[in-house]
Amino acid sequence: MKILHLITSSNFGGAEQYLLHLIKEQKRQGHKIYLYRHLFGRRDDEVAEEAEADVKTHVINSVSPWHLVRLCRLIRREKIDIIHTHLAKASVLGGIAGRLCRKPVIATVHGLNKGKDYRFSTALIAVSRAVKEHLAGKGRCRKQIHVIHSGIPDPGVQKKGFLKDRTLRLLFAGRLSREKGIDLLLARLASFREAPWTLTIAGEGNQKDELISICRDLKIEERVFFKGFVPDMGPLFLEHDCLVLPSRKEGFGLVIIEAFARGVPVLAAATGGIREIITPGSGGLLFEREEKDSFDIAFKEILGRDNLLRLGEAAYRSYKKRFTSEMMSEQVMEVYGKYL
């Protein structure tokens, strides 16, 4: 099958990670991959290696005639079978191109978007039930929506030891923005001054200066380390005892799967798609973001080495059972088959 993936983004985040894992698995299964995309920064060469044809572009006006002409020429020249779009702008652009070329267009929805972004799509893939419910409700989407949880390849190495030097090493990985709730996490952690913990923050975003200032005000700046963008998160996961994800809203939370696949426990806010990943016995703990006691109880649980070992083993089992890239790709291909 010839599959054209279209993404219009300017950084490497969860949607881009999803795309990379999916095209690698699709190529491994013998399908031909075509890309129309922005540059992927430091991961650009890795993405380019997977494609039969790789069109790199800077999308300013996503539905401009220039882009539509380029896309339609690519679709017709290569005899593309199906178009798969990622993120809202790409879904508008790819949806129109698909209609002009009479090709099915499947859009993966990664966040709590509006249905109008997908009015030209044939059908949608939501990365969680929470995303589907939002689309069908507030999003006012009338398209067929299939729920497929994201998956990743097995990294092949899992964390074995916890609480080195009796210090709980916490990790946050993601965009530094208000919706991620890092400011709330810092306030909660500051109340545990007597506990031996550190927090590493990996990522960039417009809230960085504010977060640094909050650390100073809370007098925890010596415990919190800002790493910036980390191109290979694998070693960083293994260096830490627990991933924390205090999001105010979250469509899915792919970073949780990244941690689970390495046997790293997760402490996360009970919101959006996170609740579909972290279930009883999954290797993660949930807390209610607005309830201090809820966070305190969960935090005290991860201060124990035996608890971390138990959670870490459960996390890897959960990953193997529910979140591999093979499972994700198989379900995506089943969706394709419904519309070809």
C-alpha positions, 0 to 999 in steps of 0.5 A: 500500500502507498501511504501519504502522511501529512503533518504541519508542525514546527517542533518535535512533540507527541504527534511527531513521535506518534508519526515516526513510530507509525511509519517505521512499523508500516515500512517494516510491514512492507508498505511504501511511505510518502511524507509532506511535512515540516522539518523535524529538527534534530530528528529530521534525518531519522524521519527522512530515512523511512520515506519513498518521497519526502517533501519538506516545506514551510506551511504558512497558509495551510490551504494555499493553492500552492500547497494543494497543487504540490500535494495533488501532483504528488498523490497522482504521480505516485498513485497514493492509496490513502492519505493520513493527516496529523494535527489540525492544519494538516487535516484541512489541507490533506482533506481538501487534497483528498477530495480533489484526488478522490482518495480517502483521508484518515486524520489522527486527532491528538488533542481536544480539537474542534470538529471543523478542523476535520470537515474534509476528512473521511474518518478520524482516529482519536488517540483516546476515548477522552478525545473521541468524547470531546470531538463528538460533544463539544467538538461537534464532529459528525465523522466516524471516530475510531479510538486507537491508543498510541504505541511505541517500539520496545526500547529493549532495556528496563530500569532495575534499581531505584532510589540511588543514594536514597533520593527520589529522582523525579522526571517531567518531560514535555512542553513547558506550558500552562496546560502541563501543570508544572507550576502546580507540581512545584507547589506540591513538591515544595511542601515535602522539604524534608523528603529527599527528592529532585526534579528534572524538567526536560523540554522547552516552552514559553513558561520556562522563565516563569517556572524558574522564578517559581522555583526561586520563590519556593526556595527549591531551585537547588532541587529542580534542574532544567535540561531543555530539549533532550533529543534522546530521552531513553537514558534520562528515563532510566536515570530517574525513579518516576515520571510525573505528569501534572497536566491540566488537560491531556489528550493522551500522554504518550510520554507515559508509554515511553516511561512504562516501556522502560519499567519506570513508574508514573505519577500523573494527574487524573485528567483526559486520556491519562485515565485510560493509560493509568488504571489499577495495576498498570504501574502508575498512580493518579492524583486529583490535581486540585486536591492536595491530600490526593497528591500527598498520598500518592507521593508518599507511596513512591518514596518507598523502594519496594513500591517503586519496584512493584510499580516498575514491573507492572508498568512494563507488563502494561506496556507489552499488553496494551501499547506496542507499536505493532498493536497500534499499526495493526489497528490503524491498518484495519481502519484504512481497510474500511475506507479503501 
